[in-house]
Amino acid sequence: NAGVTQTPKFQVLKTGQSMTLQCAQDMNHEYMSWYRQDPGMGLRLIHYSVGAGITDQGEVPNGYNVSRSTTEDFPLRLLSAAPSQTSVYFCASSYFLSSEAFFGQGTRLTVV
Amino acid sequence: AQTVTQSQPEMSVQEAETVTLSCTYDTSESDYYLFWYKQPPSRQMILVIRQEAYKQQNATENRFSVNFQKAAKSFSLKISDSQLGDAAMYFCAYRRGGANSKLTFGKGITLSVRP
């Protein structure tokens, strides 16, 4: 049982480059979300999805895009990387909206 | 908007002793869920314990228990018989019941365990 799989685990980008963080879950969870973790800030919600074809913005959505074409996958796209996007990114999924969230192992992204 | 506050950035405990991590939250909802997550140095987020607001009984998971004070909007985590492996960052989190509810995290507390 793989759970939530995030790739890559580490990434270095140059300012202005674009990239996609991949997230896949094999638990048939409807609810998926992306967070960023910064020192002293906790985890902040970037975007989330309550099912295939449905996405919505979280607390810090600027500079990021998402799509949900299937139940399993929820990629996060950085359109034009900026140093302020240097962070650790987590993907999470849950079955019921009130249930616990299962997290991927995180991606440490550095933008130089 | 719901907020979750963890006012202590760091705490330390002696191995085998008991420590309590504090968390307060602000909400006008009556249906909600509270969680404590552990993040060890491996970075993996691990659910420690969960509490449903409608349940009066405090949740317990082995050495971990909570003190849920609904009227005071307080949700503290007690770790008994602390072990070296308990050293980690701990996050308190809130989720409103119902559709489209988001998980809101506190800023976290770093717990160190002294041998």
Chai-1 contact restraints between the chains, C-beta under 6 A:
chainA,res_idxA,chainB,res_idxB,connection_type,confidence,min_distance_angstrom,max_distance_angstrom,comment,restraint_id
A,G42,B,F105,contact,1.0,0.0,6.0,A-B,restraint_1
A,G42,B,G106,contact,1.0,0.0,6.0,A-B,restraint_2
A,G42,B,K107,contact,1.0,0.0,6.0,A-B,restraint_3
A,G42,B,G108,contact,1.0,0.0,6.0,A-B,restraint_4
A,L43,B,F105,contact,1.0,0.0,6.0,A-B,restraint_5
A,L45,B,K102,contact,1.0,0.0,6.0,A-B,restraint_6
A,V50,B,N100,contact,1.0,0.0,6.0,A-B,restraint_7
A,L97,B,S101,contact,1.0,0.0,6.0,A-B,restraint_8
A,S98,B,Y33,contact,1.0,0.0,6.0,A-B,restraint_9
A,S98,B,G97,contact,1.0,0.0,6.0,A-B,restraint_10
A,E100,B,L47,contact,1.0,0.0,6.0,A-B,restraint_11
A,E100,B,R50,contact,1.0,0.0,6.0,A-B,restraint_12
A,A101,B,L103,contact,1.0,0.0,6.0,A-B,restraint_13
A,F103,B,M45,contact,1.0,0.0,6.0,A-B,restraint_14
A,Q105,B,Q44,contact,1.0,0.0,6.0,A-B,restraint_15
A,G106,B,R43,contact,1.0,0.0,6.0,A-B,restraint_16
